[in-house]
Amino acid sequence: METLDHWVSGAAFSGLSTRTAPVYNPAVGTVSREVRLASVADVDTAVQAAKAAFPAWAGASWSKRQGVLFTFRELLNARKLEVAEILTNEHGKVTSDALGEVARGLEVVEFATGIPHLAKGEYSENVSTGVDVYSLLQPLGVVGIISPFNFPAMVPLWFFPIAIAAGNTVILKPSEKDPSAAIWMAKLWKEAGLPDGVFNVVHGDKESVDALLEHPDVASISFVGSTPIAKYIYETAARNGKRVQALGGAKNHMLVLPDADLDLVADSAVNAGFGSAGERCMAIAVIVAVEPVADDLIAKITARVADLTVGDGTRGCDMGPLITKEHRDKVAGYIDIAIADGATVVVDGRGVTADGDAGGFWLGPTLIDRVAVTSDVYLHEIFGPVLSVVRVASYEEGVELINSSRYGNGTAIFTNDGGAARRFQREVQVGMIGINVPIPVPVGYYSFGGWKDSLFGDTKAYGPDAIRFFTRQKAVTSRWLDPSHGGINLGFPQNA
Ligand code: NAD
């Protein structure tokens, strides 16, 4: 059986650690390969390679770096089907969804190709007589990226194109559950002409993550994953003096007002609730139905769910399996909790017939009505194809519910009332808002990130925030060849 190596200095690297983890094909339920789990020494080897590559890469001209980015973009676009196939095999998401993930990652590469413009400083002439001030943006050094299982290509692509374009060198620690896409992208960088050591991949679990968090030569950490780990990453990296952004979990609500177009709402709820088997941080998990819409809406959603096909992602189905057997069982367990807490299970995905191997980690779309807001089904991030309905009496009650959530990643309002939508965007305490749009992932030239327990740190992912995150600013005050001078003055400098 294949054992997936790390990638260091432009080549496969097996490292010293003998620990490995199994990588499954979730549509079959069997182990397809093993992945190495790096030790502290293996992480150090990668960091030393990235550190050695940094001076030359940071010193390369903007146009040289931009050229490599353009080539990478062309290669990724031309060969996206190859990486989509890897995503389907290891994550389980259907081919069309895998291609969508790559397309959203490509947006960030395209944004990063504009780096000469994006990383321009400012210049003020004659701030004082004969004195100019200007700012420079310079790279940080070796940057660490730690990514989750649910977007093995897109989430790393949120960070590394901009980090690399800005002159940093990178260590990516992808999820050990679906690590192959990271290695595929590393090989693509080499083909695009990126110098060896600028982009490195280290596979691993907590040991490798902690090694990055503790390593004195790692300047920053960009993390995406569950909230408890995000909080741990944020606190540990900050304590070690690193710049850190840590994006966490979510529980996204869709507020449906009585004047909404219920067919649009039902389509959107099904797409955003069950796409990628609900394993998206921007999935809709809760429909907040302002009465009297709930009964009609549930009937429309139920009819649409009846037509959904679940199965192997390569066979043209709508929805694939969950990532592991343990995760499937955990998600299915929430259906028992819902029943025990008095909710009504309208559609139960546990009995699904899948178009795929009997051993696959299947769970069908599940719709649960009258979920109590005190139930764990409402309070916890389930991260599976389970859509809850909570009925409320008014817009105000709905917004209060959303604002009392510990999470603030994404939300959506469905209405034909522009005033209500405008009020919602002002009042709701969430980082990304959709108005009649169910998964409001911002385009690549805005930045992505939530509020509250959905993001720890001060900067969001990609877009303008990423330019700030992956650079350090210098302000230079200069005076040249002015024959006059002011003489001795120990007072604080003032402009004249
Ligand atoms: P996870 O937190 O289990 O793992 C994320 C990364 O952290 C992986 O690389 C993993 O190896 C590492 N890790 C796991 N346990 C660790 C530990 N104890 N110490 C140090 N590192 C550890 O998350 P996941 O299950 O891979 O991904 C799903 C989660 O990610 C969900 O909560 C989802 O909402 C979240 N997510 C958030 C966003 C966002 O933008 N906010 C995007 C995608 C996913």
Residues whose N, C-alpha, C, O or C-beta is under 5 A from the ligand:
A	BS01	NAD	I146 S147 P148 F149 N150 K173 P174 S175 E176 G204 D205 K206 V209 V224 G225 S226 T227 I229 L247 G248 G249 A250 C281 S454
